[in-house]
Amino acid sequence: MAKAYLRANLVAGKEKSARDALRKISGIKSADFVTGSHDLVAEIEANSFEDISTHILSEVRQVQGISETDTDFVFGW
C-alpha cells in the first residue's frame, strides 16, 4: 500500500467545487480545507506509488480550480 499527501492552492471562487471533485477521485481518502501556506490537503492511498503518480495525479491535474499542487509521498507508515 502506498500513501501520499497532496497540498493544493485553489482559485478564488472555485474552492468548494475543486474540493468536491477531488473527493470523487478513486484513491483520494479525504480532501479538506486548511489554514497555512496551502488551501487544501488531501490524503491519497493506492496499491503503489506508481498508481498515485500516473493514475491519481493525472486525474487531479484535470480538476478545475486548482492552481498549484505539492505531493508528499509517505514512507514507513
A tleap script that builds the chain and sets N, CA, C and O, in Angstrom:
source leaprc.protein.ff14SB
mol = sequence {
  NMET ALA LYS ALA TYR LEU ARG ALA ASN LEU
  VAL ALA GLY LYS GLU LYS SER ALA ARG ASP
  ALA LEU ARG LYS ILE SER GLY ILE LYS SER
  ALA ASP PHE VAL THR GLY SER HIE ASP LEU
  VAL ALA GLU ILE GLU ALA ASN SER PHE GLU
  ASP ILE SER THR HIE ILE LEU SER GLU VAL
  ARG GLN VAL GLN GLY ILE SER GLU THR ASP
  THR ASP PHE VAL PHE GLY CTRP
}
set mol.1.N position { 0.847 -1.181 0.000 }
set mol.1.CA position { 0.000 0.000 0.000 }
set mol.1.C position { 0.887 1.237 0.000 }
set mol.1.O position { 1.883 1.299 0.720 }
set mol.2.N position { 0.520 2.210 -0.805 }
set mol.2.CA position { 1.258 3.466 -0.898 }
set mol.2.C position { 0.352 4.601 -0.448 }
set mol.2.O position { -0.866 4.558 -0.627 }
set mol.3.N position { 0.976 5.621 0.142 }
set mol.3.CA position { 0.219 6.740 0.680 }
set mol.3.C position { 0.938 8.039 0.360 }
set mol.3.O position { 2.167 8.083 0.297 }
set mol.4.N position { 0.149 9.110 0.155 }
set mol.4.CA position { 0.727 10.428 -0.111 }
set mol.4.C position { -0.227 11.502 0.392 }
set mol.4.O position { -1.424 11.274 0.567 }
set mol.5.N position { 0.340 12.674 0.616 }
set mol.5.CA position { -0.455 13.852 0.939 }
set mol.5.C position { -0.306 14.853 -0.191 }
set mol.5.O position { 0.806 15.151 -0.625 }
set mol.6.N position { -1.418 15.366 -0.659 }
set mol.6.CA position { -1.449 16.370 -1.710 }
set mol.6.C position { -1.832 17.693 -1.068 }
set mol.6.O position { -2.861 17.794 -0.401 }
set mol.7.N position { -0.999 18.706 -1.273 }
set mol.7.CA position { -1.310 20.057 -0.793 }
set mol.7.C position { -1.600 20.902 -2.017 }
set mol.7.O position { -0.842 20.881 -2.987 }
set mol.8.N position { -2.699 21.648 -1.975 }
set mol.8.CA position { -3.122 22.387 -3.162 }
set mol.8.C position { -3.482 23.827 -2.830 }
set mol.8.O position { -4.007 24.132 -1.760 }
set mol.9.N position { -3.183 24.699 -3.779 }
set mol.9.CA position { -3.686 26.072 -3.755 }
set mol.9.C position { -4.830 26.123 -4.747 }
set mol.9.O position { -4.767 25.531 -5.824 }
set mol.10.N position { -5.876 26.838 -4.369 }
set mol.10.CA position { -7.103 26.852 -5.153 }
set mol.10.C position { -7.399 28.238 -5.698 }
set mol.10.O position { -6.963 29.246 -5.142 }
set mol.11.N position { -8.142 28.274 -6.787 }
set mol.11.CA position { -8.570 29.518 -7.422 }
set mol.11.C position { -9.748 30.083 -6.622 }
set mol.11.O position { -10.683 29.355 -6.288 }
set mol.12.N position { -9.697 31.372 -6.321 }
set mol.12.CA position { -10.774 32.018 -5.571 }
set mol.12.C position { -12.112 31.813 -6.279 }
set mol.12.O position { -12.231 32.012 -7.488 }
set mol.13.N position { -13.100 31.416 -5.506 }
set mol.13.CA position { -14.427 31.171 -6.039 }
set mol.13.C position { -14.643 29.751 -6.524 }
set mol.13.O position { -15.778 29.368 -6.806 }
set mol.14.N position { -13.579 28.956 -6.629 }
set mol.14.CA position { -13.671 27.570 -7.110 }
set mol.14.C position { -13.323 26.555 -6.021 }
set mol.14.O position { -13.215 25.360 -6.296 }
set mol.15.N position { -13.150 27.026 -4.795 }
set mol.15.CA position { -12.660 26.157 -3.725 }
set mol.15.C position { -13.552 24.943 -3.491 }
set mol.15.O position { -13.073 23.809 -3.479 }
set mol.16.N position { -14.836 25.178 -3.307 }
set mol.16.CA position { -15.751 24.069 -2.980 }
set mol.16.C position { -15.874 23.079 -4.135 }
set mol.16.O position { -15.879 21.868 -3.911 }
set mol.17.N position { -15.972 23.576 -5.355 }
set mol.17.CA position { -16.112 22.658 -6.491 }
set mol.17.C position { -14.835 21.848 -6.698 }
set mol.17.O position { -14.906 20.678 -7.074 }
set mol.18.N position { -13.674 22.445 -6.463 }
set mol.18.CA position { -12.409 21.712 -6.586 }
set mol.18.C position { -12.316 20.638 -5.509 }
set mol.18.O position { -11.938 19.501 -5.792 }
set mol.19.N position { -12.661 20.999 -4.268 }
set mol.19.CA position { -12.630 20.007 -3.186 }
set mol.19.C position { -13.576 18.856 -3.473 }
set mol.19.O position { -13.214 17.691 -3.304 }
set mol.20.N position { -14.791 19.176 -3.907 }
set mol.20.CA position { -15.774 18.130 -4.183 }
set mol.20.C position { -15.324 17.217 -5.323 }
set mol.20.O position { -15.556 16.009 -5.278 }
set mol.21.N position { -14.680 17.788 -6.347 }
set mol.21.CA position { -14.172 16.987 -7.463 }
set mol.21.C position { -13.050 16.064 -6.996 }
set mol.21.O position { -12.981 14.909 -7.417 }
set mol.22.N position { -12.178 16.561 -6.134 }
set mol.22.CA position { -11.098 15.717 -5.606 }
set mol.22.C position { -11.655 14.551 -4.809 }
set mol.22.O position { -11.156 13.431 -4.918 }
set mol.23.N position { -12.665 14.797 -4.022 }
set mol.23.CA position { -13.256 13.742 -3.187 }
set mol.23.C position { -13.878 12.617 -4.011 }
set mol.23.O position { -14.073 11.515 -3.500 }
set mol.24.N position { -14.188 12.880 -5.269 }
set mol.24.CA position { -14.775 11.862 -6.142 }
set mol.24.C position { -13.734 10.988 -6.830 }
set mol.24.O position { -14.088 9.969 -7.424 }
set mol.25.N position { -12.464 11.360 -6.765 }
set mol.25.CA position { -11.404 10.594 -7.422 }
set mol.25.C position { -11.077 9.362 -6.590 }
set mol.25.O position { -10.820 9.458 -5.390 }
set mol.26.N position { -11.091 8.208 -7.242 }
set mol.26.CA position { -10.754 6.962 -6.566 }
set mol.26.C position { -9.328 7.035 -6.033 }
set mol.26.O position { -8.406 7.404 -6.760 }
set mol.27.N position { -9.152 6.684 -4.770 }
set mol.27.CA position { -7.839 6.730 -4.136 }
set mol.27.C position { -7.654 7.929 -3.226 }
set mol.27.O position { -6.777 7.920 -2.363 }
set mol.28.N position { -8.470 8.962 -3.405 }
set mol.28.CA position { -8.396 10.112 -2.501 }
set mol.28.C position { -9.322 9.822 -1.325 }
set mol.28.O position { -10.541 9.742 -1.475 }
set mol.29.N position { -8.718 9.668 -0.165 }
set mol.29.CA position { -9.456 9.265 1.037 }
set mol.29.C position { -10.091 10.450 1.751 }
set mol.29.O position { -11.122 10.303 2.406 }
set mol.30.N position { -9.476 11.626 1.626 }
set mol.30.CA position { -10.038 12.834 2.217 }
set mol.30.C position { -9.470 14.036 1.487 }
set mol.30.O position { -8.383 13.975 0.912 }
set mol.31.N position { -10.215 15.126 1.515 }
set mol.31.CA position { -9.762 16.394 0.944 }
set mol.31.C position { -10.413 17.488 1.777 }
set mol.31.O position { -11.634 17.644 1.767 }
set mol.32.N position { -9.594 18.241 2.495 }
set mol.32.CA position { -10.116 19.205 3.460 }
set mol.32.C position { -9.418 20.551 3.341 }
set mol.32.O position { -8.225 20.623 3.046 }
set mol.33.N position { -10.175 21.615 3.573 }
set mol.33.CA position { -9.609 22.954 3.611 }
set mol.33.C position { -8.753 23.089 4.863 }
set mol.33.O position { -9.096 22.556 5.919 }
set mol.34.N position { -7.636 23.804 4.742 }
set mol.34.CA position { -6.722 24.008 5.864 }
set mol.34.C position { -6.255 25.461 5.887 }
set mol.34.O position { -6.423 26.200 4.917 }
set mol.35.N position { -5.670 25.849 7.008 }
set mol.35.CA position { -5.032 27.159 7.091 }
set mol.35.C position { -3.541 26.971 6.840 }
set mol.35.O position { -3.029 25.855 6.933 }
set mol.36.N position { -2.858 28.041 6.526 }
set mol.36.CA position { -1.418 27.966 6.298 }
set mol.36.C position { -1.071 28.319 4.873 }
set mol.36.O position { -1.779 29.094 4.230 }
set mol.37.N position { 0.006 27.759 4.377 }
set mol.37.CA position { 0.519 28.131 3.059 }
set mol.37.C position { -0.247 27.485 1.905 }
set mol.37.O position { -0.055 27.868 0.750 }
set mol.38.N position { -1.105 26.517 2.199 }
set mol.38.CA position { -1.930 25.876 1.172 }
set mol.38.C position { -3.396 25.980 1.572 }
set mol.38.O position { -3.722 26.192 2.740 }
set mol.39.N position { -4.260 25.830 0.598 }
set mol.39.CA position { -5.699 25.937 0.842 }
set mol.39.C position { -6.355 24.618 1.207 }
set mol.39.O position { -7.380 24.595 1.889 }
set mol.40.N position { -5.761 23.509 0.751 }
set mol.40.CA position { -6.397 22.199 0.886 }
set mol.40.C position { -5.329 21.128 1.045 }
set mol.40.O position { -4.244 21.224 0.471 }
set mol.41.N position { -5.649 20.109 1.829 }
set mol.41.CA position { -4.796 18.921 1.955 }
set mol.41.C position { -5.656 17.701 1.671 }
set mol.41.O position { -6.763 17.572 2.193 }
set mol.42.N position { -5.134 16.808 0.835 }
set mol.42.CA position { -5.833 15.564 0.518 }
set mol.42.C position { -4.940 14.384 0.870 }
set mol.42.O position { -3.722 14.437 0.696 }
set mol.43.N position { -5.554 13.330 1.362 }
set mol.43.CA position { -4.847 12.087 1.668 }
set mol.43.C position { -5.138 11.095 0.545 }
set mol.43.O position { -6.292 10.872 0.179 }
set mol.44.N position { -4.077 10.508 0.009 }
set mol.44.CA position { -4.198 9.583 -1.118 }
set mol.44.C position { -3.665 8.217 -0.702 }
set mol.44.O position { -2.624 8.126 -0.052 }
set mol.45.N position { -4.375 7.159 -1.074 }
set mol.45.CA position { -3.902 5.790 -0.878 }
set mol.45.C position { -4.124 5.002 -2.161 }
set mol.45.O position { -5.155 5.140 -2.820 }
set mol.46.N position { -3.140 4.171 -2.507 }
set mol.46.CA position { -3.240 3.319 -3.693 }
set mol.46.C position { -2.366 2.092 -3.480 }
set mol.46.O position { -1.679 1.973 -2.466 }
set mol.47.N position { -2.401 1.185 -4.444 }
set mol.47.CA position { -1.601 -0.035 -4.341 }
set mol.47.C position { -0.106 0.232 -4.451 }
set mol.47.O position { 0.699 -0.500 -3.875 }
set mol.48.N position { 0.273 1.279 -5.191 }
set mol.48.CA position { 1.692 1.570 -5.377 }
set mol.48.C position { 1.901 3.064 -5.586 }
set mol.48.O position { 0.962 3.798 -5.894 }
set mol.49.N position { 3.135 3.501 -5.416 }
set mol.49.CA position { 3.473 4.894 -5.690 }
set mol.49.C position { 3.297 5.197 -7.173 }
set mol.49.O position { 2.963 6.321 -7.547 }
set mol.50.N position { 3.520 4.206 -8.005 }
set mol.50.CA position { 3.312 4.394 -9.444 }
set mol.50.C position { 1.837 4.679 -9.740 }
set mol.50.O position { 1.532 5.536 -10.570 }
set mol.51.N position { 0.925 3.977 -9.077 }
set mol.51.CA position { -0.508 4.243 -9.258 }
set mol.51.C position { -0.848 5.678 -8.876 }
set mol.51.O position { -1.615 6.350 -9.567 }
set mol.52.N position { -0.272 6.140 -7.773 }
set mol.52.CA position { -0.506 7.521 -7.355 }
set mol.52.C position { 0.046 8.479 -8.400 }
set mol.52.O position { -0.640 9.412 -8.818 }
set mol.53.N position { 1.278 8.251 -8.821 }
set mol.53.CA position { 1.949 9.166 -9.757 }
set mol.53.C position { 1.294 9.211 -11.122 }
set mol.53.O position { 1.150 10.285 -11.705 }
set mol.54.N position { 0.899 8.071 -11.636 }
set mol.54.CA position { 0.398 8.042 -13.006 }
set mol.54.C position { -1.108 8.172 -13.103 }
set mol.54.O position { -1.601 8.916 -13.951 }
set mol.55.N position { -1.847 7.480 -12.271 }
set mol.55.CA position { -3.303 7.462 -12.409 }
set mol.55.C position { -3.995 8.559 -11.610 }
set mol.55.O position { -4.739 9.366 -12.167 }
set mol.56.N position { -3.751 8.583 -10.327 }
set mol.56.CA position { -4.495 9.516 -9.476 }
set mol.56.C position { -4.088 10.960 -9.753 }
set mol.56.O position { -4.949 11.826 -9.906 }
set mol.57.N position { -2.784 11.227 -9.817 }
set mol.57.CA position { -2.349 12.606 -10.043 }
set mol.57.C position { -2.727 13.110 -11.432 }
set mol.57.O position { -2.904 14.314 -11.623 }
set mol.58.N position { -2.851 12.214 -12.398 }
set mol.58.CA position { -3.307 12.671 -13.721 }
set mol.58.C position { -4.768 13.116 -13.651 }
set mol.58.O position { -5.162 14.045 -14.357 }
set mol.59.N position { -5.565 12.474 -12.821 }
set mol.59.CA position { -6.951 12.919 -12.630 }
set mol.59.C position { -6.999 14.239 -11.864 }
set mol.59.O position { -7.822 15.106 -12.161 }
set mol.60.N position { -6.114 14.387 -10.877 }
set mol.60.CA position { -6.057 15.631 -10.106 }
set mol.60.C position { -5.747 16.803 -11.037 }
set mol.60.O position { -6.328 17.877 -10.887 }
set mol.61.N position { -4.850 16.612 -11.984 }
set mol.61.CA position { -4.463 17.692 -12.897 }
set mol.61.C position { -5.627 18.183 -13.758 }
set mol.61.O position { -5.569 19.288 -14.296 }
set mol.62.N position { -6.664 17.389 -13.892 }
set mol.62.CA position { -7.820 17.762 -14.702 }
set mol.62.C position { -8.885 18.532 -13.911 }
set mol.62.O position { -9.845 19.040 -14.491 }
set mol.63.N position { -8.715 18.617 -12.601 }
set mol.63.CA position { -9.707 19.293 -11.762 }
set mol.63.C position { -9.595 20.805 -11.961 }
set mol.63.O position { -8.524 21.389 -11.798 }
set mol.64.N position { -10.711 21.419 -12.314 }
set mol.64.CA position { -10.769 22.870 -12.472 }
set mol.64.C position { -10.738 23.535 -11.098 }
set mol.64.O position { -11.386 23.068 -10.161 }
set mol.65.N position { -9.990 24.613 -10.986 }
set mol.65.CA position { -9.945 25.361 -9.741 }
set mol.65.C position { -8.706 25.111 -8.909 }
set mol.65.O position { -8.543 25.720 -7.851 }
set mol.66.N position { -7.836 24.238 -9.357 }
set mol.66.CA position { -6.569 24.012 -8.662 }
set mol.66.C position { -5.483 24.780 -9.410 }
set mol.66.O position { -5.286 24.582 -10.609 }
set mol.67.N position { -4.779 25.660 -8.692 }
set mol.67.CA position { -3.751 26.458 -9.348 }
set mol.67.C position { -2.354 25.870 -9.183 }
set mol.67.O position { -1.485 26.090 -10.027 }
set mol.68.N position { -2.134 25.126 -8.105 }
set mol.68.CA position { -0.798 24.574 -7.841 }
set mol.68.C position { -0.927 23.432 -6.841 }
set mol.68.O position { -1.785 23.464 -5.959 }
set mol.69.N position { -0.063 22.415 -6.983 }
set mol.69.CA position { -0.060 21.309 -6.023 }
set mol.69.C position { 1.362 20.931 -5.644 }
set mol.69.O position { 2.310 21.159 -6.396 }
set mol.70.N position { 1.486 20.348 -4.461 }
set mol.70.CA position { 2.705 19.684 -3.992 }
set mol.70.C position { 2.262 18.326 -3.482 }
set mol.70.O position { 1.253 18.225 -2.785 }
set mol.71.N position { 3.003 17.282 -3.820 }
set mol.71.CA position { 2.653 15.937 -3.367 }
set mol.71.C position { 3.806 15.384 -2.553 }
set mol.71.O position { 4.949 15.378 -3.008 }
set mol.72.N position { 3.506 14.920 -1.348 }
set mol.72.CA position { 4.494 14.317 -0.458 }
set mol.72.C position { 4.151 12.847 -0.274 }
set mol.72.O position { 3.087 12.508 0.244 }
set mol.73.N position { 5.056 11.981 -0.701 }
set mol.73.CA position { 4.861 10.543 -0.523 }
set mol.73.C position { 5.254 10.149 0.893 }
set mol.73.O position { 6.229 10.665 1.440 }
set mol.74.N position { 4.493 9.235 1.483 }
set mol.74.CA position { 4.718 8.793 2.850 }
set mol.74.C position { 5.498 7.474 2.815 }
set mol.74.O position { 5.133 6.549 2.089 }
set mol.75.N position { 6.572 7.396 3.604 }
set mol.75.CA position { 7.370 6.178 3.680 }
set mol.75.C position { 7.386 5.671 5.118 }
set mol.75.O position { 7.432 6.456 6.066 }
set mol.76.N position { 7.347 4.358 5.266 }
set mol.76.CA position { 7.466 3.749 6.569 }
set mol.76.C position { 6.254 3.890 7.461 }
set mol.76.O position { 6.393 4.013 8.678 }
set mol.77.N position { 5.071 3.873 6.881 }
set mol.77.CA position { 3.869 4.001 7.724 }
set mol.77.C position { 3.251 2.678 7.997 }
set mol.77.O position { 2.235 2.603 8.689 }
savepdb mol mol.pdb
quit
